[in-house]
Amino acid sequence: MIDISSLDPASTVVVATGNAHKVVEIEAILGKAMPGKRFVALGELGSWPDAVEDAPDFEGNALIKARAALDATGLALAVADDSGLVVDALDGEPGVLSARWAGEHGNDDANNDKLERLMADVPEGQRGAHFHSTVALVRREPVACPAPYDPATAGHSFDACELVFIGNGDCPGHIGYERVGTHGFGYDPLFLPDDTPGRTMAELELEEKNQISHRFRALTALAAQLA
């Protein structure tokens, strides 16, 4: 565990996750555009209640998580992402509910069971889908805020200016008829990316997956704004 008081707020970026692998992935891309910054997982700084992700879209939930990390730690820089599967034949579902679509958060088997059931009669050519990721970087400044910023309606309790950067990325593909592959997590065994014809996301090695993933593309888009 890292003592928050030992960190320099000006050079620390808290990543709203407990997943150390995700921190490595984020730092590998954003670190080049943010030299001298140290990236740490929120889970390394203590135990915090999960943020209530009740926004109707990916961007809103990413911002909720980033702002909650800042509220919890008192640091000035936070990164958070929100990702999910968007299926054309299901009118965009599961979307922002991807992780808890079948009712229990993180139950991959139940979520994939539901996807297979709902897609069972959808013919080839109508099984298009894409993974989407939105990555938000929030920087807080403890200074007076110029108009039109209004702390009373900013959606958080910290009375300070914010700079917000958003990156979006997609990985297009389609839904297979059966689960294939043992790598990855979530809907990876049923998702066949356009970039790797004939192979599901769960058949890709981590390095290959990272090169085409929606999060990689969102992080790249965000880093371009920081350069």
N, C-alpha and C positions, 0 to 999 in steps of 0.2 A: 504494500500500500504506500502511496506517495502522500507526503504531508503537503497540503495545498499551500500552507504558509511559506513553504520553501521555494515555491514557483514564482517566477517573474511574470506578472500578468501581461506585460507588454510583449513577451516573447513566447508565451505558451498558448497552444491551441488545444482546447478540450474537444474530443471527438465523442459525440453522444452515442456511445456504444460500450458494451463490455467485451466486445470481440477484438482481441489483440490483432488477429489477421486483417481485420478491416482497417485498423489503424495503420498497419504497414502499407496496405494498398493505397490508402488516402495520402499518407505522407510521401510515398514514392512519386506521386503526381503533383500534389499541391506544394510539397516541400521545395520543388524547383522554382516555383513562383513566389514562395514565401521564405527566402533564405534566412537562416538564423532562428527560425521558429522551432519549438519543441512540441511534438504532437503526443498527447496522452489520452488514453481512454477514460471516459467518465467513471467506469468501473474500477479504475486504478486509484481513484481519489476518494472512494467511500461507497457506502450503500445508499442508494437514493430510490424513492418510489418511481415507478414508471410514469412517464408523461402520458397524459390522456390525449391520445391521437384521435380527435373528433372532428378534424377538418374534412371537407368533402373532396379534397384533392391532394395529390402528392406534395405539392409545394407547401400547402398549409401545414401538413403534418411534419414536414422537414423543419419548418420554421418553429413549430411548437417544441420539437425536441431540442433544437439548438438553443432556443430561449430558456427552456427548462434547465439545460446544462449550465447556462450562465447564471440563472437564478440560484441554482444549488451551490455553485462553486465560488461565485463572486469574481470569476475571471472575466476577461474582456473579449476573448475570441472563441468562437465555437463553430464546429462543423457538424452537420447531421444530414443523413440521407433518408429518403423514403422511397421504397421500390415496390413493384408489384407486377403481376401478370394481367394483361389486358387482352381479352379474347373477343374477336369480332362477332362471332355467332351468338355470344352471350351478352351482347350490348355493352361490352366493356368490362364485364365482371371477370374475375373477382376484384380487380382494381385495387383501391386502397384497403380493401378487406382481405387481401391475399393471404396474409399470415393466419388469419382467424376465420376464414371463409366457412369452414364446416362447423364452427362453433367454439373450438378450443384453440387458443393461440399456440402456434408452432406445431400443430399436429399434422405433419406432412402427409402421412398415410391417409388420414381422413380427408384432407383437402384434395389429394389426388384421386381418391375414390369418387368424390363429388364431381370432379372435372371429367373423369372417364364416364360417369353415368350421364351427365348432361350432354356430353359430346358424342355419345354412342351412335346416334343416328344422323350425325352431321356428315355429309358426304365430302369426299376429297375435293379440294378446290374452294371449300367454304370453311376451312379450319384455320384460317389466318389468325395470328396473334402476335403480340410483342411484349417483351419485358420493358418496363419503363423505370427510370430512376431520376429523381430530382435531388440534387445536393445543394444545401444552403450553407453559406458562410455568413455568420453574424458577428459584427464588431461593435462593441458598445463604447461610447465616449462619455465620461462623466462631466459633461459640460452643458451649458445652456443650448437648447435646440432651436435652430432657425425654423420659421414657418416653411412648409405647412405641417411639420411634424407635431403631433399632439400626443404626449405621453399618456393622456387619459384614455385614448382609444388604441393604444399600440398593442394591446393584447398581453401585456405582462406588467409586472410590478416595479420594474427598474426605471427610475426617472432619469433617463439619459438619452442622448442621441444614439441612433443605430445606423450602421452602414450594412446593407444586405446585398449579397451577391448570390445569384442563382445559376446553376448549371443543369441542363436537362440532357438525357441520353436515352436512346432506344436500341433494342436488339430485336430486329424483326425475324419472324419465323412462322411456324405453324404447330398445331397440336397433333401428336401422334396417336395411334390407336391403342398402344400398350406401353408400359413403362420399360425403358431400356437404359442400362448403365448404373453404375454404383457410386459415381463421384457426385459432388455438389450436394444440394439440399433443395427443399421446397418442390417446385414443379419441374425441376431440371430433367427428371426421367421421361417426362411427356413432351418436352419442348424441343423442337428441332430448329435450330437457328438457320437462317438463310445462308450465313457465312460458312457453315460446315454441313453441306448437303449429305443427307443420309445418316447423320449422327445426332443424337440428342445432346443436350447440354450436359447431361450426366455421364456421357462417354468422353468428355473432354478433360484433359489434364488441366490443373489449376492455371498454369501459365497461359495455355491456349485459350481457356475460358476468359481470363482477365483481359486478353487482347481484343475480344469482341464484345465484352459485356456492356450492358446498359450503364452500370455504375462507372466503368472505365470511361465511357463516352461522356457521361455527365461531369465527371471530374476533369476531363480534358477541356470541356467547354467552360467550366468554372475557372480553371487555371489560366485559360487564355484571357480572361477578364482581369486577372491579377498581375499579368506580366507587365 
